[in-house]
Amino acid sequence: MLKSFVSWLDSYTAQRGAPGVIGDLVGVLSFAGLLGTLFGSQMVRAGAFLAAGLLVIVGILFVLAGNRRLRRDYAVYRELLAQYCDFIIDHRPEPLVLVNDWDQTVVIQRNGDVRERLIIKAVALREEVHFIRFYAGSEWDQPEKYRDKVAINARSLKVNGKPGPHWNVTKSWLTSRRMAMIVHLHAPIRQGEEICLDIERFWPKKCKPIMCDGVAEDFHFHSGKVLQIDKVTHRVVFPGNFTVSYDAIGFRDDRTSGTFITSDTDADGRTVITLHIDHVPVDAKYGMKLDVG
């Protein structure tokens, strides 16, 4: 009997959803109050409210359990999708795409929150490219409550600069510091075709070490065998006229070489540190170490 009731309740909550279940339970409570008023008995009223209260508690518990189950299922499916995409990308020797131009702006808030925008122009190197994988990371072990709030929007940019429809983006965490995100294209691009991606990302507390803990942070790029990167412009915008010191990672800071770092102030008085890379060698890490104060 109990097993049948549980099955029915599970099916019912799945069909109605959380708002529908809560609404129905509120209706049960109202009906219980009406019965007590009509019959004028404190015993009837108390019994009706007790029964309705128990139903409310049971319903809420099942809604919460269902939500937890859905989150677990979603996490499993997301991890499986990431594994299948990794297999498709990594099992072939040739690179996936060549990024001719990587233009990234990182705007840091005082509390360490980060908003980023990436304009990426890439050329397909395989016969067909259905999705593109990117890696990103923070400099500290972020708790799950922050990782879960990382939000990513990706869309195409037309030749005239107008935005296209949004693409689906899935993300998975390799460690508490490192994330893989996969941009799923609406239609595959063929070998030699160029695509322009416009990616916006909100990452809570990503730069907490440099903004709140007084710890220098690395901002760097890696041109791998799957995703090859050529030209990079990477700006880091600080909240106010901070004194920021920097050092090069993986190269000699020399303007004559085309790979160098600059420090400027924008129209709003914010300090902007920009990394210019003319060419990122394969399997090399180029970047900059920044420190505030």
C-alpha positions, 0 to 999 in steps of 0.5 A: 500500500505504502509502495503504491502511494509513494509511486503515485506521489512521485508520478504526481510531483513529476507531472505537477512540478514544485509550484503545482504541488505547493499550490495544491497543498495550500488548497488542502489547507484552505479546505481544512479551514473551511471544514472546521468553520462549517462544522464549528468543532475545534476537534474537527478543525484541529484534526483537519489542519493536522492531516493537511500539515502532514500532507504539506510536510510529506509533499515538500520532502518529496519535492526536495528529494525530486529536485536532488535526484534531478540535480544528480541525474543532470550532473551524471549526464553532463559528465557523460557528455563531457567524456564523449566530447573529449573522446571525439576531440582527443582520439584524432591527432590533428588539431581541432581549430586554430585561433587566429585572434583571441581578444579577452577582457577580464573585469575584476570587482573589489570582492574578487568577482570576475566578468569576462568577455572573449572575442575569438576568431578561429579556423576549423582544421578538421573536416568538420567541427561540431563543438569547441572545448576551452579550459579555464581556471582560478588560482585557488580551490573554489568551494562548490557554492561558487563553482555552481554559480559560474555562468557562461553565454556564447554566441556567434558574431556575424561579419558585420558585428551583429550577434547570432543566436546563442549556442548551448554551453556545457561545463564540467569541473576537472578539479576545484580550480580547473573547468572545461567548457564546451561550446556546441555549434548549431551547425558544424563548420568545415575545414578552412571555414572561420568562425567568430565566437562571442563568449561572456562569463561570470565567475564569482570570487575567481580573483579572490586571492589578488583582491582579498588575500594579497596574493599574486595571480597568474594569467596565462595561455597554453597553445595545445595540440587540439586548440592552437592559439596564435595572436592574443590580446588579454586585458585585466581591468582593476576596480579603480586606480590600483598600483599593479606590478607585473612580470612576464611568464614564459617570454621576455617582455620586449615590444620589438618581439611583438610579445609584451605587457602594457599598463594603462588607465581607461576612461573610468580611471581604472588600471588596465594591464594588457598582455600582447602575444604575437604568437603562442608556441605549441605546448608553451605557457605564456602569460603574466603574473600580477600583484596589487599594491 
